[in-house]
Amino acid sequence: MPLRIALSQLTTGPDPASNLALLRQETQRAAEAGARLVVFPEAAMACFGTRLGPIAEPLDGPWATEVRQLAKDAGLVVVAGMFTPAPDGRVTNTLLATGPGVETSYDKIHLYDAFGFAESKTVAPGSEVVTFDLDGVRIGLATCYDVRFPELFRAHADADAVLSVLPASWGAGPGKREQWELLTRARALDATIWLAAVGQADPAASGVTPAASAPTGIGHSALIGPDGTVRERLDAGPGLLVGDVDTDEVAAVRRTVSVLANRRLGVNP
């Protein structure tokens, strides 16, 4: 039976409490649509351009506790981007995955030191590949800039995941939308995996003035099949995308495009 998921494309601001109210509203909408999983963007807790140190909280802190409660109330699993304290004084860019039968987190491995932005100045990298199971479906976690590193998504596939979720707050700029679309489709295809890519909405489309020089989102969230085709897509503005993930399709695509089985690991070109 397909797994119904929801991608919530929204624009968050600097105040975690206000953003939590948005998450509660959208989680309820996802539940009413029959979704078993709702995925929110990176930086759902507070947008980039905010001083992250003062708002970072541990996974047992009040913001994450409230996310757990809204997931419990709605009866589905929530994935949302937040910031947790790191031991070296920086923060960690963390995805919280929580809901009935699910409790885990992923710390962003690849930091966005590109296009004039230096995420590593304030954010410490993670080091662990993380997956979780929902209704018998294994799901891998990745964040934004991770999409430029295909080995992470193939690690999800090697861990028997059939779906990767990719919350993002994609930086705007010349060619960036085209790169987002190309990279998300490529990661689905070269891991032969479903990919749910959910970004922050374009602040301008939400009537918000973006923080200067911070990656605050361009929208264009998408659900992409394991053959690299886009099944559903949003535009730049806020919206809720609801789609069904057919897990049987992964096996069918892998029989046709056997890139995982045909790998020659350890062989240098």
DAVEN-V120064 format. One record per pair of residues at least 4 apart in sequence whose C-alpha atoms are under 6 Angstrom apart, sorted by the first residue. I is the first residue (numbers start at 1). GAP is how many residues later the second one is. Records with the same first field share a line. If there is no record, write none. Layout:
BEGIN
I->GAP ; GAP
END
This chain:
BEGIN
2->242 ; 243 ; 244
3->241 ; 242
4->31 ; 32 ; 239 ; 240
5->30 ; 31 ; 32 ; 33 ; 237 ; 238
6->24 ; 29 ; 32 ; 235 ; 236
7->31 ; 32 ; 191 ; 233 ; 234
8->32 ; 232
9->190 ; 191 ; 192 ; 229 ; 230
10->190 ; 191 ; 228
11->189 ; 190
12->7 ; 32 ; 35
13->33 ; 34
14->32 ; 33 ; 36
16->29 ; 30
23->4
30->5
31->4
36->40
37->39 ; 40 ; 41
38->40
39->39 ; 40
40->39 ; 40
41->126 ; 127 ; 157 ; 158 ; 159
42->39 ; 125 ; 126 ; 127
43->4 ; 38 ; 39
44->37
45->37
48->166
49->162 ; 165
56->27 ; 28 ; 29
57->4 ; 27
58->26
59->5
68->30
71->4 ; 5 ; 6 ; 7 ; 28
72->27
76->23
77->21 ; 22
78->19 ; 20
79->17 ; 18
80->15 ; 16
81->13 ; 14
82->12
83->9 ; 10 ; 11
84->7 ; 8
85->6
86->4 ; 5 ; 6
90->32 ; 33 ; 34
91->32 ; 33
92->31 ; 32
93->14 ; 15
94->12 ; 13
95->10 ; 11
96->9
97->6 ; 7 ; 8
98->4 ; 5
106->24
107->19
108->17 ; 18 ; 35
109->16 ; 17 ; 18
110->36
111->8 ; 9
112->7 ; 33
113->4 ; 5 ; 6
119->4
130->11
131->8 ; 9
132->6 ; 7
133->4 ; 5
138->23
139->22 ; 24 ; 25
140->16 ; 24
141->23 ; 24
142->24
143->23 ; 24 ; 25
144->24
150->37
154->37
156->5
157->4
162->31
163->30 ; 31 ; 32
164->31
165->30 ; 31
166->30 ; 31
167->30 ; 31 ; 32
168->31
169->30 ; 31 ; 46 ; 47 ; 48
170->45 ; 47
171->44 ; 46
172->4
179->4
185->43
186->4
188->4 ; 5 ; 6 ; 7 ; 38 ; 40
189->37 ; 38 ; 39
192->34
193->33
194->30 ; 31 ; 32
195->28 ; 29
196->27
197->24 ; 25
198->23
199->20 ; 22
200->17 ; 19
201->16 ; 17 ; 18 ; 35 ; 36 ; 37
202->15 ; 16 ; 17 ; 34 ; 35
203->5 ; 7
204->4
205->32
218->18
219->17
220->14 ; 15 ; 16
221->12 ; 13
222->10 ; 11
223->8 ; 9
224->5 ; 6 ; 7
225->4
226->24
253->4
254->4
258->4
END
